[in-house]
């Protein structure tokens, strides 16, 4: 088992766009990102599955927000 101590690929700032968070999910290949505030405190988690369920519930989608 490989342990990676660099958490940067798995974190995004809480105020980034949805598109940026999805890019990070795609880049880290783990299907998850952890949202943090400017001090590095964990504020949330977003998974690929969360996004898919959200998309299915929307009539229109703006990933730039």
C-alpha positions as CSV (number, residue, x, y, z in Angstrom):
1,X,0.0,0.0,0.0
2,X,1.3,3.4,-1.0
3,X,0.8,6.3,1.5
4,X,0.9,9.8,0.0
5,X,1.4,12.6,2.5
6,X,0.8,15.4,0.0
7,X,-2.8,16.3,0.3
8,X,-2.8,19.1,-2.2
9,X,-4.2,17.0,-5.1
10,X,-7.2,16.2,-2.9
11,X,-8.1,19.7,-1.6
12,X,-9.7,22.8,-3.1
13,X,-10.6,26.1,-1.6
14,X,-14.2,26.2,-0.6
15,X,-14.9,29.2,-2.9
16,X,-13.6,27.7,-6.2
17,X,-16.0,27.1,-9.0
18,X,-17.7,23.8,-9.5
19,X,-15.8,23.4,-12.7
20,X,-12.5,23.8,-10.8
21,X,-13.5,21.3,-8.2
22,X,-14.5,18.8,-10.9
23,X,-11.1,19.4,-12.6
24,X,-9.4,18.5,-9.3
25,X,-11.5,15.3,-8.9
26,X,-10.5,14.3,-12.5
27,X,-6.8,15.1,-11.9
28,X,-6.4,13.2,-8.7
29,X,-8.2,10.0,-10.0
30,X,-9.7,9.3,-6.6
31,X,-13.1,10.7,-7.3
32,X,-13.1,12.9,-4.3
33,X,-12.0,16.4,-3.1
34,X,-12.0,18.0,0.3
35,X,-12.9,21.6,0.5
36,X,-10.9,23.8,2.9
37,X,-11.0,27.4,3.9
38,X,-8.1,29.8,3.6
39,X,-6.6,28.6,6.9
40,X,-6.7,25.0,5.7
41,X,-9.6,23.9,7.8
42,X,-11.8,21.2,6.4
43,X,-15.2,22.6,5.4
44,X,-16.7,19.8,3.2
45,X,-16.3,16.9,0.9
46,X,-17.4,16.4,-2.7
47,X,-17.3,13.2,-4.6
48,X,-17.9,12.3,-8.2
49,X,-21.2,10.6,-7.1
50,X,-22.3,13.7,-5.2
51,X,-21.9,15.7,-8.5
52,X,-23.8,13.1,-10.5
53,X,-26.7,13.1,-8.2
54,X,-26.8,16.9,-8.2
55,X,-26.8,17.0,-12.0
56,X,-29.7,14.7,-12.2
57,X,-31.7,17.0,-9.9
58,X,-31.1,20.2,-11.9
59,X,-33.0,21.6,-14.8
60,X,-30.2,23.9,-15.9
61,X,-26.5,23.7,-14.8
62,X,-23.9,26.5,-14.5
63,X,-20.6,25.0,-13.5
64,X,-18.9,28.4,-13.5
65,X,-20.5,29.2,-10.1
